[in-house]
């Protein structure tokens, strides 16, 4: 996955009013761009898998619901690592000691993809 630099972002940001867009993307009311979870790929919602792409199998509604539950369970912290080609912030997201990417992987709601993450 393409990593572009993100100027002027602190190393850790509290995500205000977090909202799951799908199983690997969220929106924070205080950030100008959406946040893409680093190191995973979740199933695509209907109509979102581009032609010619092999998309991650599974239940996209379950993945989105798990991410939604995760980010509202406490204070969600976004740790930016760069940006992808769509302008989204690539980041590790944590609530307490728990990492969103690792939580979705453990639940079988996403697969490792794009970059190696340690859980």
N, C-alpha and C positions, 0 to 999 in steps of 0.2 A: 504494500500500500504506500502511496506517495506521502511523504512527510514534508510539508512546507513549514517554514518558521511562522510563529505567531508573535508579532511584536506586542510589547506592553501588556502582557498578561502575567499576573503573579503566579508563583509555583503552586499555589493551592487557593481555590475559590469555593466559597460556600454557594451551592446551587439554591437559589431562591425559587420557590413555587415550582419544584421539578415536575415535569410531565413526560411520560414515556410516549414517544412517537411510534416506536416499534420495539422489537426485542433487543436492539443494540444501539438505539439512538434516543436521546432525551433532549428536552428543551428546558432551559433555566431562564426565568424572567429577567435576571440581571446580566445575562450574556447575549451578545449580539448575534451569535451563531449557535446552531445546534451542536450537541456533544455526541460524538461517536465513540462507543466503548472500544478501547484498544484491545487487540488480540483475539477478538471473537467475531463470528458471523452468526446471526440468528435467522430463522426462516422469514422469508419475505411475505408481507401482507399481499392479498390477492391483487394482481395487476402491477406489482412492483418489481417482478423479476424480469429484467431486460432480456429481450430476444437474444438467443445464442449463449446466454450465461447459465452455468450450472449452479442453481441456487441451493442453499442449505435446506435439507428436508426437515419436516417437523411441523408443529402446530404454531403458526405465527401469533395467534390470539393468546395462547398460553405464555409464550415468550414475552409478549408485551405486558401481560398481566403480572408476571413475575417481576419484571423490571419496575413496573409501576408500584408494586407493593414494596420493593426494595428501597426505592428512592424516597418514599414517604415514611419509612420506618424510623427515621432519625435525620440528623443533619448530613446531607449528602455533600461530600467534598470532591471537587473536580481538580485533578492534577494534569494539566495540559502537557502533551508531548509533541504537539505540532498540529498540522491541519492536513486534511485529505484533499483530493482533487476537486471535491464538491464544496470546499470551504468550511467544512465542519471541523470543530475542534476534536482532535483525537486525544483521548484522555483515559486515565485510570480514574474510576469513581468509587469512593468508599463511603460506607455508613458505619461509624464506629470502627471496629477492627475488620469489618467484612468488605470484600472487594466485589463490585457488581459483576465484572466479567467472570470471576471465579465462581460466584454464586450461580450464575446462569449455566456455566459449564457443568458444575456439580449436579444441577437439577436436570441436565440433559436438554436444556432449552436453547442451547447454542453450541457451536463447534469452534475449536481453535482455528484461526485463520489470519493471514496477513503478517502478524508479528508474534514472536515468541514471548509469552508472558509467564511468569512464575506464580503459581498459586500456593 
